[in-house]
């Protein structure tokens, strides 16, 4: 039970960093995002945030190596599964992992544009505001 809890915490932290770290890396990106781009990234972020629980709930228990942590094979499998999960969500929004990681910091750094969009879409604003905070200390990744 303790091992499973530890791996769940580790894997949760890894995916949180994977999804949210790009927001914390930089505050600005060349070019202001358009309203359409803000909508695209907000919807993708909400979709990922709302589905992350199901991702972990439906996962197999990891195999542990001789030192008590997940084996290298288990870590590689987890990385592949995370990439597939994130990639499938992003593809619904016309994005790739690489594009999202590269452009999302600039999109979410546009606080005025983000506020304008969310204020105009109260249903999305509610969903966005309940997303988990960034493990890097920022709110919802920015």
DOKOLGU-354412 format. One record per residue: residue in three letters; chain; x, y, z of N, C-alpha, C in turn. Coordinates in steps of 0.02 Angstrom, whole numbers. Layout:
N
ALA_A_X_Y_Z_X_Y_Z_X_Y_Z
...
END
This chain:
142
UNK_A_41_-60_0_0_0_0_43_63_0
UNK_A_96_62_41_140_120_45_176_129_-22
UNK_A_199_73_-51_234_78_-115_187_105_-169
UNK_A_125_81_-171_78_105_-221_65_179_-211
UNK_A_57_199_-149_44_270_-136_104_312_-157
UNK_A_164_287_-144_224_324_-163_229_330_-238
UNK_A_215_277_-275_219_280_-347_164_325_-375
UNK_A_105_324_-343_51_368_-365_71_441_-355
UNK_A_103_457_-299_125_525_-286_179_544_-337
UNK_A_226_500_-348_280_514_-396_251_524_-466
UNK_A_208_479_-487_180_485_-555_135_546_-561
UNK_A_98_563_-509_57_624_-511_101_686_-517
UNK_A_156_686_-480_202_743_-483_233_748_-552
UNK_A_253_691_-581_283_691_-647_235_719_-700
UNK_A_173_697_-698_127_721_-749_109_794_-738
UNK_A_106_814_-675_92_885_-660_148_928_-688
UNK_A_210_907_-677_266_944_-703_264_944_-779
UNK_A_250_886_-808_248_879_-880_197_927_-911
UNK_A_139_933_-879_86_975_-907_94_1049_-889
UNK_A_118_1063_-830_117_1132_-806_184_1168_-809
UNK_A_238_1133_-813_303_1165_-812_313_1216_-868
UNK_A_289_1202_-929_300_1252_-981_273_1321_-963
UNK_A_221_1325_-922_193_1389_-902_241_1426_-856
UNK_A_277_1390_-816_320_1421_-766_389_1438_-793
UNK_A_407_1411_-850_473_1421_-878_483_1492_-902
UNK_A_433_1520_-935_440_1587_-960_375_1625_-956
UNK_A_381_1690_-950_322_1732_-944_301_1764_-1010
UNK_A_344_1764_-1058_327_1797_-1121_350_1754_-1179
UNK_A_317_1763_-1235_333_1727_-1295_324_1777_-1352
UNK_A_363_1767_-1404_359_1814_-1460_288_1816_-1488
UNK_A_260_1874_-1492_194_1883_-1521_138_1872_-1471
UNK_A_90_1916_-1473_32_1908_-1430_-15_1857_-1460
UNK_A_-45_1815_-1418_-91_1765_-1445_-157_1796_-1467
UNK_A_-186_1768_-1517_-252_1791_-1539_-305_1763_-1492
UNK_A_-365_1790_-1497_-421_1765_-1456_-434_1691_-1472
UNK_A_-427_1672_-1535_-438_1602_-1555_-385_1556_-1524
UNK_A_-324_1581_-1522_-269_1541_-1493_-279_1534_-1418
UNK_A_-300_1587_-1385_-313_1583_-1313_-368_1532_-1300
UNK_A_-421_1534_-1339_-476_1486_-1331_-451_1414_-1341
UNK_A_-411_1403_-1393_-385_1337_-1408_-345_1310_-1349
UNK_A_-300_1351_-1321_-257_1328_-1267_-295_1321_-1201
UNK_A_-342_1365_-1188_-381_1359_-1127_-423_1295_-1129
UNK_A_-455_1283_-1185_-496_1222_-1191_-453_1159_-1184
UNK_A_-393_1160_-1214_-348_1103_-1208_-326_1093_-1135
UNK_A_-309_1148_-1102_-287_1144_-1032_-343_1118_-987
UNK_A_-403_1142_-998_-460_1118_-958_-471_1043_-971
UNK_A_-469_1024_-1034_-479_953_-1052_-427_909_-1018
UNK_A_-364_930_-1020_-312_890_-987_-323_887_-911
UNK_A_-336_945_-882_-346_947_-809_-404_905_-785
UNK_A_-458_906_-823_-518_868_-803_-510_793_-813
UNK_A_-464_773_-857_-457_702_-872_-398_669_-838
UNK_A_-357_705_-803_-298_677_-773_-315_625_-719
UNK_A_-369_637_-682_-389_590_-630_-407_522_-659
UNK_A_-444_523_-714_-463_461_-747_-402_424_-773
UNK_A_-352_462_-796_-291_431_-820_-258_389_-765
UNK_A_-252_417_-706_-220_380_-651_-265_326_-622
UNK_A_-330_339_-621_-376_290_-594_-376_226_-635
UNK_A_-368_232_-700_-371_174_-745_-304_141_-758
UNK_A_-252_164_-725_-185_136_-736_-174_72_-697
UNK_A_-133_28_-724_-113_-31_-689_-65_-11_-633
UNK_A_-61_-53_-582_-12_-41_-530_57_-51_-561
UNK_A_104_-7_-545_171_-14_-575_209_-73_-545
UNK_A_254_-99_-585_298_-152_-562_358_-120_-526
UNK_A_376_-146_-469_430_-117_-430_495_-154_-443
UNK_A_549_-115_-445_616_-143_-453_643_-167_-387
UNK_A_705_-192_-386_734_-220_-325_744_-167_-270
UNK_A_746_-103_-287_757_-52_-237_692_-21_-211
UNK_A_636_-49_-229_573_-27_-203_536_24_-246
UNK_A_571_57_-291_538_105_-336_518_71_-400
UNK_A_488_108_-445_469_78_-509_532_60_-548
UNK_A_528_6_-585_584_-14_-626_592_35_-684
UNK_A_649_32_-718_661_74_-776_609_59_-830
UNK_A_592_-4_-838_540_-22_-887_473_10_-869
UNK_A_456_9_-804_393_40_-783_393_115_-795
UNK_A_449_148_-783_454_219_-795_449_235_-870
UNK_A_481_194_-911_476_205_-983_405_194_-1008
UNK_A_372_143_-982_303_129_-1000_258_187_-979
UNK_A_270_213_-918_230_269_-893_240_331_-937
UNK_A_302_344_-957_316_401_-1000_279_394_-1066
UNK_A_281_335_-1094_246_322_-1157_170_331_-1149
UNK_A_142_305_-1094_71_312_-1082_51_385_-1072
UNK_A_92_422_-1037_78_494_-1026_80_530_-1093
UNK_A_130_516_-1134_134_548_-1200_73_532_-1243
UNK_A_51_469_-1241_-8_450_-1280_-70_485_-1253
UNK_A_-78_488_-1187_-135_520_-1156_-138_594_-1173
UNK_A_-83_628_-1161_-80_700_-1174_-87_714_-1248
UNK_A_-53_675_-1289_-57_684_-1362_-127_676_-1388
UNK_A_-164_627_-1362_-233_616_-1386_-278_674_-1367
UNK_A_-269_702_-1308_-310_760_-1288_-292_820_-1330
UNK_A_-228_833_-1337_-206_892_-1375_-227_887_-1448
UNK_A_-227_828_-1477_-245_821_-1547_-318_840_-1558
UNK_A_-361_831_-1508_-431_852_-1514_-436_928_-1521
UNK_A_-384_963_-1500_-384_1036_-1502_-336_1062_-1556
UNK_A_-315_1018_-1601_-271_1038_-1655_-200_1054_-1634
UNK_A_-178_1023_-1579_-111_1037_-1552_-71_972_-1546
UNK_A_-6_981_-1542_40_926_-1527_72_942_-1459
UNK_A_104_892_-1431_138_902_-1367_192_956_-1375
UNK_A_230_951_-1429_285_999_-1440_258_1070_-1448
UNK_A_205_1078_-1487_177_1144_-1498_148_1172_-1432
UNK_A_114_1130_-1395_85_1152_-1331_140_1173_-1282
UNK_A_192_1133_-1276_246_1150_-1230_282_1213_-1251
UNK_A_288_1224_-1316_324_1282_-1341_282_1346_-1335
UNK_A_219_1342_-1355_178_1403_-1361_137_1419_-1299
UNK_A_119_1370_-1259_74_1383_-1202_101_1435_-1153
UNK_A_166_1437_-1139_189_1489_-1093_172_1560_-1117
UNK_A_179_1572_-1181_162_1638_-1209_88_1652_-1208
UNK_A_49_1600_-1222_-24_1609_-1223_-49_1624_-1152
UNK_A_-27_1585_-1103_-51_1595_-1035_-18_1654_-1000
UNK_A_36_1680_-1028_67_1741_-1000_28_1803_-1018
UNK_A_-15_1799_-1068_-57_1855_-1087_-116_1859_-1039
UNK_A_-102_1885_-980_-153_1886_-927_-214_1926_-946
UNK_A_-205_1982_-981_-262_2023_-1002_-305_1985_-1052
UNK_A_-274_1953_-1101_-311_1914_-1151_-346_1855_-1119
UNK_A_-313_1822_-1073_-342_1764_-1038_-402_1787_-997
UNK_A_-394_1842_-960_-449_1868_-919_-509_1887_-963
UNK_A_-496_1921_-1018_-549_1941_-1064_-587_1880_-1090
UNK_A_-549_1829_-1111_-581_1769_-1137_-623_1734_-1083
UNK_A_-593_1724_-1024_-629_1689_-970_-690_1728_-946
UNK_A_-685_1794_-943_-742_1834_-923_-800_1829_-973
UNK_A_-783_1819_-1036_-834_1812_-1088_-864_1742_-1090
UNK_A_-832_1695_-1056_-855_1625_-1056_-858_1599_-984
UNK_A_-909_1619_-946_-912_1601_-875_-911_1526_-861
UNK_A_-940_1486_-907_-939_1413_-899_-867_1387_-901
UNK_A_-827_1411_-948_-757_1390_-952_-717_1419_-894
UNK_A_-734_1480_-874_-698_1511_-818_-704_1469_-755
UNK_A_-764_1445_-740_-774_1402_-682_-731_1339_-686
UNK_A_-731_1308_-744_-692_1247_-753_-617_1260_-749
UNK_A_-596_1316_-776_-525_1335_-776_-501_1350_-705
UNK_A_-541_1384_-668_-520_1406_-601_-515_1349_-551
UNK_A_-545_1291_-564_-539_1235_-518_-483_1188_-536
UNK_A_-445_1204_-588_-389_1161_-607_-336_1164_-553
UNK_A_-296_1111_-547_-244_1110_-495_-192_1164_-507
UNK_A_-162_1185_-452_-109_1234_-457_-46_1201_-484
UNK_A_-4_1242_-512_60_1219_-538_105_1195_-481
UNK_A_143_1140_-492_190_1118_-440_248_1167_-433
UNK_A_254_1213_-479_308_1262_-476_288_1325_-438
UNK_A_227_1326_-409_207_1380_-367_158_1429_-398
UNK_A_148_1427_-463_102_1473_-495_31_1445_-492
UNK_A_-17_1485_-508_-86_1460_-509_-103_1435_-579
UNK_A_-130_1375_-583_-151_1344_-645_-99_1351_-700
UNK_A_-36_1351_-680_18_1348_-729_43_1415_-754
UNK_A_23_1470_-725_51_1533_-747_63_1579_-688
END
